Amino acid sequence: MRVTLPRALSKLGHCSRTQAERLIAEGRVKLNGRRAMDPSIWVDLISDLIAVDGQTVSASAKLYIMMNKPRGVVTTRDDPDGRATVFDCLKLQDMPFVSPVGRLDKASEGLLLFTNDTVLAQRLLDPVTNVPKIYHVQVGGEIGTPELEQMIFGIPSDGELLRATSVDLLRRGSKHAWIEVELREGRYRQIRRMLEGVGLDCLRLVRIAVDTLRLGDLQKGDSRSLTTSEIASLRKRAGLE
């Protein structure tokens, strides 16, 4: 399997591609015993030998982690503005490099997956695999059947037609309501844009499930490893088993 050197370091679970490019520019990476300074060089993951700071880089054991992302933290490893990130919550000491599978924006919360299994991550994000993601959303304003149906039929936004697979009313109060939204596509700020399109405010957005994997009673900011059966279920959904 041939990939560029930064992608190779990412696939082997050593670091992100951005971090790999930095390591290469600093002259800390060797390929087959020679210093590699060109990030566009191609690498054979099976036959080529990569080393960083003199240490051979080999494939890390696969890790699968879920977190209950708190509101107010960003889904990135390094934030130039110094904001709290999901990696501040995730205890990474003596843990191989992992990346989030997709994103939740700063104001959103709930189930966020991390893994160094890049094949599974790509398949879960691919629209072709049709993986359902379920959200509980607190809505400000009056919402009824017309708005719920419109979110399923489609709402035009910035040249895109945004659709939910299903939308159900969970409960309604005098000033706000809770709805459950299922998506099988991952457009930028999709639920917030859909609500804006029907004249409603998104007060709170919580992802509670990815396919059969549920957030459950995992506390905000906490994380845990997936069970063997949970991993097998996700891999089956992604067409890998």
N, C-alpha and C positions, 0 to 999 in steps of 0.2 A: 504494500500500500504506500503510494508516494504522495507526500504532502509537503508544503513549505515548512521550513525549520520552526517558525513560531507556532504554526499549527501542530507540528509534531510534539513540541513541548507541552502544548495544551492537551492534546489527545493522550499523552502519557501521564497526565495528571500532575505535572510539575508546577505549572503556573498558567495565567491567562496569556492570550496572544499578545496583548499590550505589554505585559510584564516581560514576556519572552523577547519582544523587540528591544526593550530596554536592556536586557541582559546581553543580547547580541551586540548592541551598540557600545556597551561597556567592555566588550572583549572577553566576556566571562564564559562564553560557550565554545566548545570544541566539537567538531564533527570528524569522526574517525581519526582522532589524534591531532587534528589541525584546527587552529583558531578560525571560527566562522564569523565573519563580519557582515555578510550579506543576508538580510532577512528573506530574500526571495529565493534562496537556494532550495532545491528540492531534496527531500530526504526519504529514504526507504525505511519505514518503521520496523521492518523485520530484520534487514541486514545491516543497516548503518548504526554506528555507535555514537551516542550523544553524551556529552559530559558538561556539567555546569560547575564552575569553581573546582574542577578536578574530580567531581563525584559523578559517576555514571548515572544517567537517568534511565530508569526502567519503568514499566507500567505499574502504577499503584493498584493496590487492591480496590475493587469497586466499592464505593460508599453511596448510600441512599439515605437522605436525611429530610425530615419535614420540620418546618418551623411554623409557629403561630406569630406571624410578623406583626409587630405593634404599629399602630398609627404613628406617623411622624418620623419614621426612619426611611432611608432611601435604599433601593435595591441596586447597590453598586459596591465594589470592593474599596475603592478609594474615591472620596468626594473632595473636589478642589475647594469647595466652600466650607469644608470642615463640619458638615452635618453628620449626625449619627447614621450609621449604615447597618444593614442586616448582619454584616460580618462582625460588628461590635457585639451583637447578641449571640452569634454562633461562636462557640468556644472551639478554636481551631488549633490549639496547642497539640503538637505531635499527631496532627491529622493531615492526610494528603490533601492536595488542592481540590476544592470543589467549586462549582459554579451554580448560581440559581437557574432553575428551569423557567424561563420567562421572567416577567417582572410584575410587581404590584407597585403602583405609584405611591408617593410619600403619604398621601392622605388615606390610602387603602390599607387594609389589614387582613389577616387570616392566613390560610394555608399557602406556604411557599416551599417548593421542593428544591433541594440541592443534590448534586451528584457529580462524580467525575466520569460517569458513563455517558460519553458524548453521543454515542449512537442512540441510546434511549432518549436522551434529552432532545435531540433533533427530531426524533419520531413523534414525541409527545407534542412538540410545537408545530409539526407539519399539519396543515389543514386537511390533508388527504386522510390522516388517521382518524379525524373526526372525534377527538377526545373531548368529552363533556366536562365543563367546569361550572360549578354551581356557586352562586353568590346570594347572600342575604343583604338587602339594600334598604336603608331607611330613607324614605322619600318625603320631602317637604312639599306640602300642597295637596290638593284634592286629586286622587287618582281613582279611576274607575275602569270599567270594561273597555271603553274606546281607547284609552291610553295603553292598557295592557295589550290589546289586539294590535295596535299600531306598532308596538315594539316587536311583535312577531312578524307582521306583514313587511316591515322595513321602514326605516327613517333615513332620508337623505341627509348627509353631512359631509361637507368639504369634498364633494365629488364621489363619495362612497355611499352605498346603501347598507346601513347597519341593521342586522337582524338578530334577535334572540331566538333560540330554539323553543323555549317555553318561558312564560312569565305567569306567576301565580301570586295572588294577594294572600299574605299570611295573617296580617291583622291591621286594623285601622283605628286611629285615634282622631281627636278633634283637629289636630294641626299637622299630623304626619302619619305615615303608614309604613309597614314593612312588606316588601315583596321578595319573592325568590325568582332569580333569573338564571337560566341555563344558557351558556354560550358554547358554540363549537367552532368559533373563529376567534382570533385574538387581535382585534384592531386596537389602535392606540386610544386609550381612555374611552373604550367603546360604550360602556354602560353610562358613564357620565354624559357623553355626547347624545346618547339616545334619550336620556331624561331631559336634557336641554331641548331636544327637538320636540318634545311634547309639553314643554313649559313647566317642568318640575325641577326641584333642587335635589341633588344627591347629598344627604346629610351624613351618611355613613355607609361604607361599602366593605363587606367582609366576605372573602372567599372561604367557603366551608368544605368544598370537595373538589377533587380532581378525579374523574371517573368514580371508582368505588372507594378511593382513599378519602377518608373523612377527617376533618379537623378534630372532632371529638372534644374531650375535656382538656386538651393541651393548653397550658396557660400562656398568656401573652409573653412573648420574648423567649419562651422555652422551645427546645427542639428535641427530637428523638430520632433514632434510627428506624427505618422501615423494617417490618417483619419480613420473613422469607415469603410468606403468602402475599403480602402487599406488593413486594417487588415482582413476584411472578404474575400477579394480576395486571400491573402496569405494563410489563413486558408483553403479555398476551395482547392487551389492548393496542400496543404499538406494533403488533405483528412480528414480534421477535421470538415468540415461542409457539 
